[in-house]
């Protein structure tokens, strides 16, 4: 999102359990010319003080758990494999990172294409992308 949506969005990234960025994730992104070397994993708690228009939840389970976000953001829940949890040879692991990268890349490009098309016609829908990727599962209140 940061690479392709520079003028349209100000992306933020955080996790329930922040981890260092995996070296193979860095390698997979470098293959697309996207440098994430200096990215740092942040706690989701640091993001709950702000309101967002869109929140993309990426998890590797069919039912993700995440807190209530302030305001009324469009919530998109993407269930994707987490390659960092695999115990396989390095080349196969890199291929798993590539597959996850490609899926995220495809979804983000679809969102940005839809947003730009709607922006050009001044017809931004109220919930522009929830139909394409599905409404999220009910979420719990973190308080």
C-alpha positions as CSV (number, residue, x, y, z in Angstrom):
1,X,0.0,0.0,0.0
2,X,2.8,2.4,0.9
3,X,4.5,1.7,-2.5
4,X,1.5,1.9,-4.8
5,X,-0.9,4.2,-2.9
6,X,1.5,7.0,-2.0
7,X,-0.8,9.9,-2.8
8,X,-4.0,8.3,-1.9
9,X,-3.4,6.6,1.4
10,X,-1.1,6.9,4.5
11,X,-0.7,3.3,5.5
12,X,0.2,2.1,9.0
13,X,1.2,-1.4,10.0
14,X,1.0,-3.2,13.3
15,X,0.4,-6.6,14.8
16,X,-1.1,-8.3,17.8
17,X,2.3,-9.8,18.6
18,X,5.0,-7.7,16.8
19,X,7.9,-9.7,15.4
20,X,11.1,-8.6,13.6
21,X,10.6,-8.4,9.8
22,X,11.6,-11.8,8.4
23,X,14.7,-11.6,6.1
24,X,12.9,-13.7,3.5
25,X,10.0,-11.2,3.5
26,X,12.6,-8.5,2.8
27,X,14.1,-10.6,0.0
28,X,10.7,-11.3,-1.6
29,X,9.7,-7.6,-1.5
30,X,13.1,-6.6,-2.9
31,X,12.3,-8.7,-6.0
32,X,9.5,-6.3,-6.8
33,X,11.8,-3.3,-6.1
34,X,10.1,-2.5,-2.8
35,X,12.6,-2.0,0.1
36,X,11.2,-2.9,3.5
37,X,14.6,-3.2,5.2
38,X,13.9,-0.3,7.6
39,X,10.3,-1.3,8.4
40,X,9.7,-2.2,12.0
41,X,6.9,-4.3,13.5
42,X,4.7,-2.2,15.8
43,X,2.1,-3.2,18.4
44,X,-1.5,-2.9,17.5
45,X,-2.1,-1.1,20.7
46,X,-0.2,1.9,19.3
47,X,-2.7,2.2,16.5
48,X,-5.9,2.3,18.5
49,X,-5.7,6.0,19.4
50,X,-6.4,7.0,15.8
51,X,-9.4,6.7,13.5
52,X,-8.9,5.1,10.1
53,X,-11.0,5.0,7.0
54,X,-9.9,1.4,6.2
55,X,-8.4,-1.3,8.3
56,X,-7.0,-4.4,6.6
57,X,-6.7,-7.4,9.0
58,X,-4.3,-10.0,7.8
59,X,-4.2,-13.3,9.7
60,X,-3.6,-17.0,9.1
61,X,-6.7,-18.3,10.8
62,X,-10.3,-18.5,9.5
63,X,-11.5,-16.4,12.5
64,X,-9.1,-13.6,13.4
65,X,-9.4,-11.8,16.7
66,X,-8.7,-8.1,16.8
67,X,-9.9,-5.1,18.9
68,X,-12.6,-2.7,18.1
69,X,-11.2,0.2,16.1
70,X,-12.3,3.8,16.8
71,X,-14.7,5.4,14.4
72,X,-16.3,3.4,11.6
73,X,-13.5,2.1,9.4
74,X,-14.2,-0.3,6.6
75,X,-12.8,-3.6,7.9
76,X,-11.3,-6.1,5.4
77,X,-10.2,-9.4,6.8
78,X,-7.7,-11.3,4.7
79,X,-6.9,-14.9,5.7
80,X,-3.4,-15.6,4.3
81,X,-0.7,-18.2,5.1
82,X,2.1,-17.0,7.4
83,X,5.3,-18.4,5.8
84,X,7.3,-17.5,8.9
85,X,5.6,-20.4,10.7
86,X,6.7,-23.0,8.1
87,X,9.5,-25.5,8.8
88,X,10.7,-26.2,5.2
89,X,14.0,-25.8,3.2
90,X,14.9,-22.1,2.6
91,X,14.1,-22.1,-1.1
92,X,10.6,-23.5,-0.5
93,X,10.2,-21.0,2.3
94,X,11.1,-18.2,0.0
95,X,8.5,-19.5,-2.5
96,X,5.9,-19.3,0.3
97,X,6.9,-15.7,1.1
98,X,6.6,-14.9,-2.7
99,X,3.1,-16.5,-2.8
100,X,1.9,-14.5,0.2
101,X,3.5,-11.4,-1.2
102,X,1.8,-11.9,-4.6
103,X,-1.6,-12.4,-3.0
104,X,-1.3,-9.2,-0.9
105,X,0.1,-7.4,-4.0
106,X,-2.9,-8.5,-6.1
107,X,-5.4,-7.4,-3.4
108,X,-3.8,-4.0,-2.8
109,X,-3.6,-3.3,-6.5
110,X,-7.3,-4.3,-6.9
111,X,-8.2,-1.9,-4.0
112,X,-6.2,1.0,-5.5
113,X,-7.5,0.4,-9.0
114,X,-11.1,0.5,-7.7
115,X,-10.4,3.5,-5.6
116,X,-8.8,5.5,-8.4
117,X,-11.6,4.6,-10.8
118,X,-14.3,5.7,-8.4
119,X,-12.3,8.8,-7.5
120,X,-12.1,9.8,-11.2
121,X,-15.9,9.6,-11.6
122,X,-16.6,11.3,-8.2
123,X,-18.6,8.3,-7.2
124,X,-16.8,6.8,-4.2
125,X,-19.1,4.2,-2.6
126,X,-19.7,4.3,1.1
127,X,-18.0,0.9,1.6
128,X,-16.1,0.6,-1.6
129,X,-14.2,-2.7,-1.2
130,X,-16.0,-4.7,1.5
131,X,-18.1,-6.6,-1.1
132,X,-15.1,-7.7,-3.1
133,X,-13.2,-9.2,-0.1
134,X,-16.0,-9.9,2.3
135,X,-17.2,-8.4,5.5
136,X,-15.1,-9.3,8.5
137,X,-16.1,-11.7,11.2
138,X,-17.5,-10.1,14.3
139,X,-14.7,-8.7,16.5
140,X,-14.3,-8.4,20.2
141,X,-13.9,-5.3,22.3
142,X,-10.4,-5.0,23.7
143,X,-11.4,-3.1,26.8
